[in-house]
Amino acid sequence: MSASVSQPRVGVWLIGARGSVATTVVAGCAAVTAGLHPPTGMVTETPPFEDCGLPPLSSLVFGGHDVVDCPLPKRAEALAAGGVLPPGLPAAVAAELTAADREIRPGGPVPGPTGHAPGPEGLITAFASDIRDFTRRCGLARTVVVNVASTEPAPTGGELPASSLYAAAALRAGCPYVDFTPSTGLHHPALAAARAASGLPYAGRDGKTGQTLLRSVLGPMFAQRALTVRAWSGTNLLGGGDGAALADPAAAAAKNAGKERVLADTLGTAPEGEVHIDDVPALGDWKTAWDHIAFDGFLGTRMILQTIWQGCDSALAAPLVLDLARLTARAHEAGLSGPLGELGFYFKDPVGEGPSSLGEQYAALLGFAERLRGGARGAADEPAARRPGEHR
């Protein structure tokens, strides 16, 4: 993927860079850039986002951190064998996968040569150095850090979890940050001062790809039609790395918090019921999400709505990651800072202020696009207006 000489290149530094989502992001970007496949699922490739000054897909350069050492080309072959990537695609974009794999650095915390893992400050310093070196070596205008690693349990003590070490490193490297996971990341209390002082834009958290996407549409429907929801229960069956990670009840609880928030916000109350997550390794990167909704109609008539969502998480997430990297990079270029609440369209548990209904979130996203477009048309020398609560 090569950009034109005059087009500044933009880095996308992926936390969990050899996982299924990251591999699909890199392979998918290469495939779309080469014209091998259309940009299905990429909202930023639709007409409302033309002339917003977004970095072209051809300008994106990938790198990242990971604790595993399986090369991206080999990971892509495994995804193609599982039906996640189209047959033949790994071979067609092998050069791009190899180039990205060369820019992946060891993550952590893992034991060093002495058998002991470096302390938090040492890890943050090392991670930030990796990101700065990547930006400088590749001649990038800026780098966006995106966390697509497996969900971690919420921390129980004062120590920074791995996701927060990476987030702190992004701030130290001067990079905008996107949390596509429900992990603590940038939201650890110990990072509050650094986050506010950084003057960087950030977005998150927990990408909205399947079950919660439906909930953000159906919740407002019940509320707007004055139908009383009595109970809303759900089950997720999934395999792969996410399935294994979410088999930990603490990690599952972190994941479900965003799902529950969507219902409470759109219905105005939290109905009975909960979401169960079951690890089914045989499903690989595919998942099934089932919802059972009990509601009352006119004169108390009891009714039921059931939904089934079957999809591939990596293929659902990858276009959103590309959208978010482009939008956040453009926001950084435009001088925006603080939480990008207008990007709530993409998340279960969005940062900043904003609606929870998907329709209202999409309207806010279109407004954000218009704001960026205004900057691209000649306001580059004017400081971008800040939203309430933003820090510079």
C-alpha positions as CSV (number, residue, x, y, z in Angstrom):
1,M,0.0,0.0,0.0
2,S,1.8,3.1,-1.1
3,A,0.5,6.6,-0.9
4,S,1.3,9.3,-3.5
5,V,4.4,11.4,-2.9
6,S,2.4,14.4,-1.8
7,Q,0.0,12.5,0.5
8,P,1.2,12.4,4.2
9,R,1.3,9.0,5.6
10,V,-0.5,8.1,8.8
11,G,0.4,5.4,11.2
12,V,-2.1,2.9,12.8
13,W,-0.4,1.3,15.8
14,L,-2.5,-1.8,16.9
15,I,-2.4,-3.2,20.4
16,G,-3.0,-6.9,19.8
17,A,-1.4,-6.6,16.3
18,R,-1.3,-10.3,15.5
19,G,-4.9,-11.0,16.6
20,S,-7.8,-11.8,14.3
21,V,-9.2,-8.3,14.2
22,A,-5.8,-6.7,13.5
23,T,-4.9,-9.2,10.8
24,T,-8.3,-8.6,9.1
25,V,-7.7,-4.8,9.4
26,V,-4.3,-5.0,7.6
27,A,-5.4,-7.5,5.0
28,G,-8.7,-5.7,4.4
29,C,-7.1,-2.3,4.0
30,A,-4.7,-3.7,1.4
31,A,-7.5,-5.5,-0.4
32,V,-9.6,-2.4,-0.6
33,T,-6.7,-0.2,-1.6
34,A,-5.8,-2.6,-4.4
35,G,-9.4,-2.7,-5.7
36,L,-9.7,-6.4,-4.9
37,H,-12.8,-5.9,-2.7
38,P,-15.3,-3.1,-2.1
39,P,-15.1,-1.2,1.3
40,T,-18.3,-2.9,2.6
41,G,-19.0,-1.9,6.2
42,M,-16.8,1.3,6.1
43,V,-19.0,4.2,6.9
44,T,-16.2,6.6,6.1
45,E,-16.3,5.4,2.5
46,T,-19.9,6.6,2.0
47,P,-20.8,9.9,0.4
48,P,-21.4,11.9,3.6
49,F,-17.7,11.6,4.4
50,E,-16.3,12.8,1.1
51,D,-14.1,15.9,1.3
52,C,-13.7,15.6,5.1
53,G,-9.9,15.5,4.8
54,L,-9.7,11.9,6.0
55,P,-6.4,10.1,5.3
56,P,-6.8,7.8,2.3
57,L,-6.6,4.1,3.0
58,S,-3.5,4.0,0.8
59,S,-1.8,6.4,3.2
60,L,-2.1,4.1,6.3
61,V,0.9,2.3,7.6
62,F,0.5,-0.4,10.2
63,G,2.5,-1.6,13.2
64,G,1.8,-2.5,16.8
65,H,2.5,-4.5,19.9
66,D,1.7,-8.1,20.7
67,V,2.8,-10.8,23.1
68,V,2.5,-13.6,20.5
69,D,5.0,-14.2,17.6
70,C,2.8,-15.8,14.9
71,P,3.6,-13.8,11.7
72,L,0.7,-11.9,10.1
73,P,0.9,-13.8,6.8
74,K,0.6,-17.1,8.7
75,R,-2.3,-15.7,10.8
76,A,-4.0,-14.5,7.7
77,E,-3.8,-18.0,6.1
78,A,-5.4,-19.5,9.2
79,L,-8.2,-16.9,9.0
80,A,-8.7,-17.7,5.3
81,A,-8.9,-21.4,6.2
82,G,-11.6,-20.6,8.7
83,G,-13.6,-18.6,6.2
84,V,-12.9,-15.2,7.8
85,L,-10.8,-13.9,4.9
86,P,-11.6,-14.7,1.2
87,P,-9.7,-17.6,-0.3
88,G,-6.5,-16.4,-2.0
89,L,-6.5,-13.0,-0.2
90,P,-3.5,-13.7,2.1
91,A,-1.3,-14.5,-1.0
92,A,-2.6,-11.4,-2.8
93,V,-1.7,-9.1,0.0
94,A,1.3,-11.0,1.4
95,A,3.7,-8.0,0.8
96,E,1.5,-5.7,2.9
97,L,1.1,-8.3,5.7
98,T,4.8,-8.9,5.8
99,A,5.5,-5.1,5.9
100,A,3.1,-4.7,8.8
101,D,4.6,-7.7,10.6
102,R,8.1,-6.2,10.5
103,E,6.7,-3.2,12.5
104,I,5.3,-5.3,15.3
105,R,7.2,-5.1,18.6
106,P,6.9,-7.4,21.7
107,G,4.2,-6.4,24.1
108,G,4.0,-7.1,27.8
109,P,4.2,-7.4,30.7
110,V,6.3,-10.5,30.1
111,P,9.3,-11.7,32.0
112,G,12.6,-10.3,30.7
113,P,16.0,-12.1,30.4
114,T,16.4,-12.1,34.2
115,G,13.0,-13.8,34.7
116,H,11.3,-10.6,36.0
117,A,9.0,-8.3,34.1
118,P,10.0,-4.6,33.9
119,G,8.0,-2.3,36.2
120,P,5.1,-0.2,34.9
121,E,7.3,2.9,34.2
122,G,9.9,0.8,32.3
123,L,7.1,-0.7,30.2
124,I,5.5,2.6,29.4
125,T,8.8,4.1,28.4
126,A,9.6,1.1,26.2
127,F,6.2,1.1,24.5
128,A,6.3,4.8,23.9
129,S,9.7,4.5,22.4
130,D,8.5,1.8,20.0
131,I,5.7,4.1,18.9
132,R,7.9,7.1,18.4
133,D,10.5,5.1,16.5
134,F,7.8,3.7,14.2
135,T,6.4,7.2,13.5
136,R,9.9,8.6,12.8
137,R,11.3,5.7,10.9
138,C,8.3,5.5,8.5
139,G,8.1,9.3,8.0
140,L,4.6,9.5,9.3
141,A,2.6,12.7,9.9
142,R,1.0,11.2,13.0
143,T,0.1,7.8,14.5
144,V,-3.1,6.7,16.0
145,V,-3.0,4.0,18.7
146,V,-5.9,1.5,18.6
147,N,-6.4,-1.2,21.2
148,V,-7.9,-4.3,19.6
149,A,-6.5,-6.8,22.2
150,S,-8.5,-9.4,24.1
151,T,-10.7,-8.1,26.9
152,E,-9.0,-8.1,30.3
153,P,-10.7,-8.2,33.7
154,A,-11.3,-4.9,35.5
155,P,-8.4,-4.2,37.8
156,T,-9.0,-4.9,41.5
157,G,-6.0,-3.0,42.9
158,G,-4.1,0.2,42.2
159,E,-1.7,-1.3,39.6
160,L,-2.0,-0.3,36.0
161,P,-3.3,-3.3,33.9
162,A,-1.7,-4.0,30.5
163,S,-4.3,-2.0,28.6
164,S,-3.5,1.1,30.7
165,L,0.2,0.7,30.2
166,Y,-0.3,0.9,26.5
167,A,-2.7,3.8,26.8
168,A,-0.2,5.7,28.9
169,A,2.5,5.0,26.3
170,A,0.2,6.4,23.6
171,L,-0.1,9.7,25.6
172,R,3.6,9.8,26.2
173,A,4.3,9.3,22.5
174,G,1.9,12.2,21.7
175,C,-0.6,9.9,19.9
176,P,-4.4,10.0,19.8
177,Y,-5.9,6.8,21.2
178,V,-8.9,4.6,20.4
179,D,-10.1,1.9,22.7
180,F,-12.0,-0.8,20.8
181,T,-12.2,-3.0,23.9
182,P,-14.0,-2.7,27.2
183,S,-10.7,-3.0,29.1
184,T,-9.7,-0.2,31.5
185,G,-7.1,1.4,29.2
186,L,-7.2,5.2,29.3
187,H,-9.9,5.3,31.9
188,H,-7.7,4.2,34.9
189,P,-7.9,7.0,37.5
190,A,-4.1,7.1,37.6
191,L,-4.1,8.4,34.0
192,A,-6.7,11.1,34.5
193,A,-4.2,14.0,34.9
194,A,-2.0,12.8,32.0
195,R,-5.1,12.4,29.8
196,A,-6.3,15.9,30.5
197,A,-2.9,17.5,30.1
198,S,-2.1,15.7,26.8
199,G,-4.2,17.8,24.5
200,L,-4.9,14.7,22.5
201,P,-8.2,13.4,21.1
202,Y,-9.4,10.0,22.2
203,A,-12.3,7.7,21.5
204,G,-13.9,4.5,22.9
205,R,-14.8,2.2,24.3
206,D,-15.7,-1.4,23.2
207,G,-16.7,-1.6,19.6
208,K,-20.3,-2.1,18.8
209,T,-20.5,-4.9,16.2
210,G,-23.4,-7.2,16.8
211,Q,-25.7,-7.8,19.8
212,T,-25.4,-4.3,21.2
213,L,-25.7,-2.8,17.7
214,L,-29.2,-4.4,17.6
215,R,-30.0,-3.3,21.1
216,S,-29.2,0.3,20.2
217,V,-31.8,0.1,17.5
218,L,-34.5,-1.9,19.2
219,G,-34.3,-0.1,22.6
220,P,-35.4,3.2,21.1
221,M,-38.1,1.5,19.1
222,F,-39.8,0.2,22.3
223,A,-39.4,3.5,24.0
224,Q,-40.7,5.5,21.1
225,R,-43.7,3.2,20.7
226,A,-44.5,3.4,24.4
227,L,-44.1,-0.4,24.8
228,T,-43.1,-1.5,28.3
229,V,-40.1,-3.9,28.3
230,R,-40.3,-6.2,31.3
231,A,-37.2,-8.4,30.7
232,W,-34.3,-8.5,28.2
233,S,-32.0,-11.5,28.4
234,G,-29.3,-12.6,26.0
235,T,-26.7,-15.3,25.3
236,N,-23.5,-15.1,23.3
237,L,-21.8,-18.2,21.9
238,L,-18.3,-17.5,20.6
239,G,-14.8,-19.0,20.2
240,G,-11.4,-17.8,19.3
241,G,-9.3,-15.6,21.5
242,D,-12.3,-13.6,22.7
243,G,-14.2,-16.7,23.7
244,A,-11.2,-17.9,25.8
245,A,-10.7,-14.4,27.3
246,L,-14.4,-14.0,28.2
247,A,-14.6,-17.4,29.8
248,D,-13.1,-15.4,32.8
249,P,-16.2,-14.1,34.7
250,A,-14.4,-10.9,35.5
251,A,-13.6,-10.2,31.8
252,A,-17.2,-11.1,30.9
253,A,-18.5,-8.7,33.5
254,A,-16.4,-5.9,31.9
255,K,-17.8,-6.8,28.5
256,N,-21.4,-6.9,29.6
257,A,-21.3,-3.5,31.3
258,G,-21.6,-1.7,27.9
259,K,-24.5,-3.9,26.8
260,E,-26.4,-3.1,29.9
261,R,-25.8,0.6,29.7
262,V,-27.3,0.7,26.2
263,L,-30.6,-0.7,27.4
264,A,-30.7,1.5,30.5
265,D,-30.0,4.6,28.5
266,T,-32.4,3.9,25.6
267,L,-35.3,2.4,27.7
268,G,-34.9,4.8,30.6
269,T,-34.8,1.9,33.0
270,A,-32.8,-1.3,33.4
271,P,-35.1,-4.3,32.6
272,E,-34.8,-7.7,34.3
273,G,-32.4,-10.2,32.7
274,E,-28.7,-10.5,31.9
275,V,-26.3,-11.6,29.2
276,H,-24.5,-14.9,29.4
277,I,-21.3,-15.4,27.4
278,D,-20.2,-19.0,26.6
279,D,-16.9,-20.0,25.2
280,V,-17.3,-22.5,22.3
281,P,-13.9,-23.1,20.8
282,A,-15.3,-24.9,17.8
283,L,-16.9,-21.7,16.6
284,G,-13.5,-20.0,16.0
285,D,-14.0,-16.4,15.0
286,W,-17.7,-16.8,14.5
287,K,-20.4,-16.0,17.1
288,T,-24.1,-16.3,17.7
289,A,-25.9,-13.8,19.8
290,W,-29.5,-14.5,20.9
291,D,-31.9,-12.0,22.7
292,H,-35.2,-12.8,24.3
293,I,-37.3,-9.6,25.0
294,A,-40.5,-9.8,27.0
295,F,-42.7,-6.7,26.7
296,D,-46.2,-5.4,27.3
297,G,-48.6,-4.1,24.7
298,F,-52.0,-2.3,24.9
299,L,-54.1,-3.5,27.9
300,G,-51.2,-5.4,29.3
301,T,-51.0,-7.9,26.5
302,R,-47.8,-9.9,26.9
303,M,-45.6,-10.3,23.9
304,I,-42.2,-11.6,23.0
305,L,-39.5,-10.6,20.5
306,Q,-36.5,-12.9,19.8
307,T,-33.5,-12.0,17.7
308,I,-30.6,-14.1,16.4
309,W,-27.4,-12.5,15.2
310,Q,-24.8,-14.8,13.6
311,G,-21.6,-13.2,12.3
312,C,-17.8,-13.0,12.2
313,D,-16.5,-10.6,14.8
314,S,-13.3,-9.9,12.9
315,A,-15.1,-9.0,9.7
316,L,-17.6,-6.8,11.6
317,A,-14.9,-5.0,13.6
318,A,-12.2,-4.4,11.0
319,P,-14.1,-1.8,8.9
320,L,-15.0,0.1,12.1
321,V,-11.3,0.1,13.2
322,L,-10.3,1.6,9.9
323,D,-13.1,4.2,10.2
324,L,-12.0,5.1,13.7
325,A,-8.3,5.4,12.8
326,R,-9.1,7.7,9.9
327,L,-11.6,9.9,11.9
328,T,-9.3,10.2,14.9
329,A,-6.3,11.0,12.8
330,R,-8.3,13.8,11.1
331,A,-9.5,15.1,14.5
332,H,-5.9,15.2,15.7
333,E,-4.9,17.0,12.5
334,A,-7.7,19.5,13.0
335,G,-6.5,20.3,16.6
336,L,-9.4,18.6,18.5
337,S,-8.7,17.3,21.9
338,G,-10.5,15.4,24.7
339,P,-13.2,12.8,24.3
340,L,-14.6,12.4,20.8
341,G,-18.2,11.9,21.9
342,E,-19.5,12.2,18.3
343,L,-17.9,8.8,17.6
344,G,-20.3,7.1,20.0
345,F,-21.9,5.5,16.9
346,Y,-19.1,2.9,17.0
347,F,-19.1,2.0,20.7
348,K,-21.1,0.2,23.4
349,D,-19.9,2.5,26.1
350,P,-18.9,5.8,24.5
351,V,-16.7,8.3,26.2
352,G,-17.9,11.9,26.5
353,E,-21.5,13.1,26.2
354,G,-23.9,11.8,23.6
355,P,-27.0,9.8,22.8
356,S,-27.3,6.0,23.0
357,S,-29.8,5.5,20.2
358,L,-28.0,4.4,17.0
359,G,-30.1,6.8,14.9
360,E,-29.1,9.8,17.0
361,Q,-25.5,8.6,17.2
362,Y,-25.4,8.5,13.4
363,A,-26.7,12.0,13.2
364,A,-24.0,13.1,15.6
365,L,-21.4,11.4,13.4
366,L,-22.6,13.2,10.3
367,G,-22.3,16.5,12.2
368,F,-18.8,15.5,13.1
369,A,-18.1,14.8,9.4
370,E,-19.4,18.3,8.5
371,R,-17.2,19.8,11.2
372,L,-14.1,18.1,9.8
373,R,-15.2,19.1,6.3
374,G,-15.3,22.7,7.3
375,G,-11.8,22.4,8.6
376,A,-10.6,20.8,5.4
377,R,-12.0,23.6,3.3
378,G,-9.9,26.4,4.7
379,A,-10.0,26.5,8.5
380,A,-6.7,24.7,8.9
381,D,-5.0,27.9,10.2
382,E,-7.8,28.5,12.7
383,P,-7.9,26.6,16.0
384,A,-10.8,24.1,16.1
385,A,-13.6,25.0,18.4
386,R,-13.7,23.0,21.5
387,R,-16.6,21.1,22.9
388,P,-17.6,21.7,26.5
389,G,-15.2,19.7,28.8
390,E,-12.4,19.4,26.2
391,H,-8.9,19.9,27.3
392,R,-6.1,21.4,25.3
